[in-house]
């Protein structure tokens, strides 16, 4: 493993929750960190792998609740590294997939702080796999799109060409989209996706609290509301969801079969 030098910052992806999905480099960083600056999506079982002597600082963000500004987080990373500490910036999933890791790395570069990027398993891949849903399957799709479910103000992103996305991506994986679920299903339907297209919501993916709700673009918002499932969750739209009834493998996770697709329907929207 590469040395974790004092005065440096490692931006590390902790994966979607299950500590078994940590990379060797991530586990190495946890074992040698002096200070850990971590997000809300980092599971406690991951933090438990760090030495008791490591300082832990929570900087998690939650919509609608008081949370540190990004500028404060990056300033703290610079300050801790300036004290000669081995600083582990621990993020859920992958730091460069909707994780603002690029902003933090740019700030470290501007401050002259040595840093290393350690990729992690992103929820749009690992979370779906734990739900028995492949991101791609030869018989359903040759492309997949990863999309954020909200913009900086918390509303529906207005810089996405939704009709183009609906036409071009047979499978769409949505991050941080629970608050906008009803609006997103409506905009995708208006953009040309079938109302009966299968959808799954995977909440607290890869953890002991994982729950999966299935439905269609027309029904998923109501089903999620009735099930009482909330964030954090990843949402997948597309025919790959139908494979879950055969591929669900997590013990106790029973996958109800979806209705068969309409005659002539394909995964292409």
C-alpha positions in Angstrom: 0.0 0.0 0.0 1.2 3.6 -0.7 2.3 5.5 2.4 -0.2 7.8 4.1 2.1 10.7 4.6 1.6 13.2 7.5 0.3 16.5 6.2 -1.6 14.9 3.3 -5.3 14.3 2.7 -6.8 11.2 1.2 -10.3 11.6 -0.4 -11.7 8.1 0.0 -14.9 6.5 -1.1 -16.5 4.4 1.7 -18.9 2.6 -0.6 -22.7 2.5 -0.1 -22.6 1.1 3.5 -21.4 -2.5 3.7 -17.8 -2.4 5.0 -17.0 -5.5 3.0 -17.2 -3.2 -0.1 -14.3 -1.0 1.0 -11.2 -1.2 -1.2 -7.9 -2.3 0.2 -6.6 1.3 -0.1 -9.6 2.6 1.8 -9.1 0.1 4.6 -5.4 1.1 4.7 -6.3 4.7 5.0 -8.7 4.0 7.8 -6.0 2.1 9.7 -3.5 4.9 9.5 -5.6 8.1 9.7 -5.0 10.7 12.4 -8.2 12.6 11.6 -11.3 11.4 9.8 -13.7 14.0 8.4 -16.8 12.0 7.3 -20.2 12.4 5.7 -23.7 11.4 6.8 -23.7 8.4 4.4 -20.7 6.7 6.0 -21.9 3.7 7.9 -20.8 3.3 11.6 -19.4 -0.1 10.8 -16.9 1.5 8.5 -15.8 4.1 11.1 -15.4 1.2 13.5 -12.4 0.0 11.5 -10.4 3.2 12.4 -8.2 3.3 15.4 -9.7 4.7 18.6 -7.0 7.4 18.6 -8.2 8.9 15.3 -10.1 12.2 15.7 -13.5 11.9 14.1 -15.3 15.0 12.7 -18.8 14.7 11.3 -19.6 17.1 8.5 -22.6 15.4 7.0 -25.2 17.3 5.1 -29.0 16.6 5.2 -31.6 18.5 3.2 -33.5 21.0 5.4 -31.2 20.6 8.4 -28.3 22.8 9.6 -25.1 21.5 8.1 -21.5 22.7 7.3 -21.0 24.7 4.2 -18.7 23.2 1.6 -16.2 26.0 2.1 -16.0 25.3 5.8 -15.3 21.6 5.1 -12.5 22.3 2.6 -11.0 24.9 5.0 -11.0 22.3 7.8 -9.2 19.8 5.6 -6.5 22.3 4.8 -6.2 23.2 8.5 -5.9 19.6 9.7 -3.3 18.8 7.0 -1.4 22.0 8.0 -1.1 20.5 11.5 0.9 17.6 10.0 -1.9 15.1 10.4 -2.9 12.3 8.1 -6.3 13.4 7.1 -8.9 11.0 5.8 -11.8 12.7 4.0 -14.3 9.8 4.0 -17.3 10.0 1.7 -20.2 7.6 1.0 -20.0 5.9 -2.3 -17.4 7.3 -4.7 -16.0 10.8 -4.0 -16.2 11.8 -7.7 -19.8 10.6 -8.3 -22.1 13.3 -7.0 -19.8 13.6 -3.9 -18.3 17.0 -4.4 -14.9 15.4 -4.3 -13.6 17.4 -7.2 -14.3 20.6 -5.4 -12.4 19.5 -2.3 -9.5 18.2 -4.4 -9.3 21.5 -6.3 -9.2 23.4 -3.0 -6.4 21.1 -1.7 -4.5 21.6 -4.9 -4.9 25.4 -4.6 -3.6 25.3 -1.0 -0.6 23.1 -2.0 -1.8 20.2 0.2 -0.8 16.7 -1.1 -3.8 14.5 -1.7 -4.8 11.1 -3.1 -8.1 10.0 -4.6 -9.3 6.5 -3.6 -12.4 5.6 -5.6 -15.3 3.7 -3.9 -18.2 1.6 -5.0 -20.9 4.0 -5.9 -24.5 3.3 -4.8 -25.7 3.3 -8.4 -23.7 0.1 -8.9 -23.3 -1.5 -5.5 -26.8 -0.6 -4.2 -28.5 -2.0 -7.2 -26.4 -5.2 -7.1 -27.4 -5.8 -3.5 -31.1 -5.4 -4.6 -30.5 -8.0 -7.4 -30.7 -5.4 -10.2 -27.9 -5.2 -12.7 -27.0 -1.7 -14.0 -26.7 -3.3 -17.5 -27.8 -6.6 -19.0 -27.2 -7.7 -22.5 -30.8 -8.4 -23.2 -32.2 -5.0 -21.9 -29.7 -2.1 -22.3 -26.4 -1.1 -23.8 -26.3 2.3 -21.9 -27.1 3.6 -18.5 -27.3 7.2 -17.2 -26.4 8.4 -13.7 -28.4 11.5 -12.8 -28.7 13.7 -9.7 -32.2 14.2 -8.5 -31.9 17.8 -7.4 -30.0 21.0 -8.1 -28.2 23.3 -5.7 -31.5 24.8 -4.5 -33.0 21.4 -3.9 -35.4 21.6 -6.8 -35.6 19.5 -9.9 -32.5 20.0 -12.1 -33.3 22.4 -14.9 -30.0 21.9 -16.8 -31.0 18.4 -17.9 -32.5 17.8 -21.4 -35.2 15.4 -20.1 -36.6 14.4 -23.5 -33.0 13.6 -24.7 -32.3 11.6 -21.5 -35.6 9.7 -21.8 -34.8 8.8 -25.5 -31.1 8.0 -25.0 -30.8 6.1 -21.7 -32.7 2.8 -21.5 -31.8 2.6 -17.8 -31.7 5.8 -15.6 -30.2 5.7 -12.1 -31.2 8.6 -9.9 -29.2 9.8 -6.9 -30.6 12.0 -4.1 -34.0 12.0 -5.7 -36.4 11.0 -3.0 -37.8 14.4 -2.3 -38.4 14.9 -6.0 -39.6 11.4 -6.8 -43.2 12.4 -7.8 -41.9 15.3 -10.0 -39.2 13.1 -11.6 -41.6 10.3 -12.5 -43.9 12.9 -14.0 -41.2 14.6 -16.0 -39.9 11.3 -17.3 -43.4 10.3 -18.4 -44.0 13.6 -20.1 -40.6 13.2 -21.8 -41.8 9.9 -23.4 -41.1 7.1 -20.9 -44.0 4.5 -20.5 -46.1 5.0 -17.4 -45.9 1.2 -16.8 -42.1 1.1 -17.1 -40.6 -0.7 -14.0 -39.0 1.3 -11.2 -37.2 0.3 -8.0 -36.2 2.3 -5.0 -33.4 0.9 -2.9 -33.2 2.5 0.5 -30.2 2.2 2.8 -28.6 0.0 0.2 -26.1 -2.8 1.3 -26.8 -2.2 5.0 -28.9 -4.3 7.4 -31.7 -1.8 7.0 -31.9 -2.2 3.2 -35.4 -2.0 1.8 -36.5 -2.2 -1.8 -39.8 -0.9 -3.2 -40.9 -1.8 -6.7 -43.5 -0.3 -9.0 -43.8 1.7 -12.2 -43.4 5.3 -13.2 -47.1 5.7 -12.5 -47.2 4.0 -9.1 -43.8 4.2 -7.5 -44.3 7.5 -5.6 -47.4 6.2 -4.0 -45.9 2.9 -3.1 -42.8 4.5 -1.5 -45.1 6.8 0.5 -47.2 3.8 1.7 -44.1 1.8 2.6 -42.6 4.6 4.6 -39.3 4.3 2.9 -37.0 7.4 2.9 -33.5 8.6 2.1 -30.8 7.7 1.6 -32.0 5.8 -1.5 -31.1 5.2 -5.1 -33.7 4.9 -7.8 -33.5 2.9 -11.0 -35.8 3.2 -14.0 -35.8 0.6 -16.7 -36.4 -3.0 -17.8 -33.4 -4.2 -15.7 -35.7 -3.9 -12.7 -37.7 -7.0 -13.9 -34.6 -9.2 -13.4 -34.8 -8.7 -9.6 -37.5 -11.4 -9.2 -34.8 -13.9 -10.2 -31.6 -12.2 -9.0 -32.5 -11.0 -5.5 -29.9 -12.7 -3.3 -29.8 -10.9 0.0 -31.2 -13.2 2.7 -34.8 -12.3 3.6 -35.1 -10.0 0.6 -38.1 -11.4 -1.3 -38.6 -9.8 -4.7 -42.3 -9.6 -5.8 -42.6 -10.3 -9.5 -43.7 -7.3 -11.6 -46.4 -7.5 -14.2 -45.1 -8.6 -17.6 -44.2 -5.9 -20.1 -46.8 -4.9 -22.6 -46.8 -6.7 -25.9 -44.1 -5.2 -28.2 -42.6 -3.1 -25.4 -38.8 -2.9 -25.2 -36.3 -1.3 -22.9 -35.9 1.6 -25.3 -38.0 4.6 -24.3 
